[in-house]
Amino acid sequence: MAEQKGIPTGSQIEVVSPATRERLGEVAVDSPAEVKAAVARARQASRIWAATPLSTRAKVLRLAGDSIFDHREELVELLSRENGKPRMEALTELAYVGDMLAFYGRRGKRFLDPHRITPHMMLNKRVTIHYQPRGVIGFITPWNFPLILTVGEAIPALVAGNAVVIKPSEWTPLIARRGVELLRESLAAHGVPVDIIQVVNGYGETGAALVDEVDMISFTGSTATGRRVAMRAAERLIPCSLELGGKDPMIVLRDADLERAANAAVWGAFTNSGQVCISVERVYVDATVADRFTDLVVARTRELRQGFDGDEADSDRRVDVGAMTWPRQIETVTAHVDDAREKGAAILTGGRLNPALPGNFYEPTVLAGVDHSMRIMTEETFGPVLPIMPVQDEAEALRLANDSRYALNASVWTANRANGERLAANVAAGITCVNDVIVGFAVTDAPSGGLKESGIGKRHGAEGIRRFCNQQVIITDRFGLKRELIWYPYSAGFEKGLARVLSFLYSNRLSRKIRALFG
Ligand code: NDP
């Protein structure tokens, strides 16, 4: 694929398939002025949308979602061609969109309905918490899940009553454009202002212009760019949520089911060609079972079928591993593998571009003899590489797993679930699975997001929709006295009385005396 960086504003972005090398289409780059105009239209539309009852919003969106599934085959093929992923993985992106519509369509009201709290002290006040839409939410999204992270991400923001403006990756703009087009057609048919969901296209300048205009920015991508987005959001004092990189560890203890663990490692490392922020990026396996585990992993990896099956709807031919989407990511993968090899690692399988295929197909790769002096164990590789490192015991595995600037996801493998959960609680990660991988993203009821340099904020669950809302607290006086005790005029008598009450309520000396009295 030709490098596209640096094409000036006003030009076109040409999209070429990383799998087949065919030209798929083009989109126009939006200038900052065009981004500003799109956000202004979104803000206008959001007023009508926000005033629509949540139950109606959810219903209209679910109907709009039907049109996505009516065009399932078209979308699966486009996703597969544009991103390079196998059909099966393209289909899971549609499944996620369906799940978001179903989950927030059903639960959104429960998460966002005003709710009362009982104050622990000010019992003479009635307190209610409300959730108001923020206005226009901007999404800057990457190329690895170009439908999930655009249309899928937008759904909770829309259910909450916001308008959204999405800047998809310049490497995969077509699927976002088509998905949004389908939603807009359906929304128009239901009398909803279509500008509640829009796409703007371009590079860093377009993304930066979006951050300059919206009421909240949601960014998924690299830690370096995420930091720049957060700095601009801080200048504007708008909320931002950041889903950044990961270097997710897998800890395999000696009592683990090695077959399940090996199958999980292979899928967890190579699905979507490893271009998953929560993929398995490094394995720490108990030395007593390391050889057996590694043999199983290598055998499974060699069975994987690599290629393109995007246009194979009518045949039974399917592939397991597709192409890598971003050519520069192959450079990162190659640099990490070369660095490991130079420092003494062994390549057990893979370690090169697939010579039998025309596109960006990097072979699923397994490395042994690795350690933390190597980039492959410490930097995000974001490609189909699985380094395996034997460890002496649980403590060493835990220390190495936590020796990272990232803390997104992790997994622990053991026959003893209670021990697994105990160990999992000590792993620095937003989500740690016991005897499973990646599944955290599918448990959409639970908050998902990173610690350390992996990000700020959560998607999914109640937080996943409330983050798109301003929380508003309403406090109502219950008794209507002419004046409250702490209002003017201040008096010495009230001050003394208050001091006595305070020492009764809060003095440790008094509570020590009471404890002594009652033994
Ligand atoms: P980046 O984070 O570099 O960029 C994401 C998007 O933001 C791009 O369109 C970029 O434009 C744009 N952008 C750049 N600067 C700004 C700015 N100041 N304000 C707003 N937007 C801006 O991600 P990439 O897609 O280029 O991938 C790079 C790395 O990110 C990968 O190597 C991988 O490690 C990681 N990554 C992580 C993902 C995750 O899910 N956590 C997903 C994908 C990638 P431009 O390209 O012109 O710079």
Residues whose N, C-alpha, C, O or C-beta is under 5 A from the ligand:
A	BS01	NDP	I140 P142 W143 N144 P168 S169 E170 G202 Y203 G204 G207 A208 T220 G221 S222 T225 R228 E243 L244 G245 C277 E380 F382
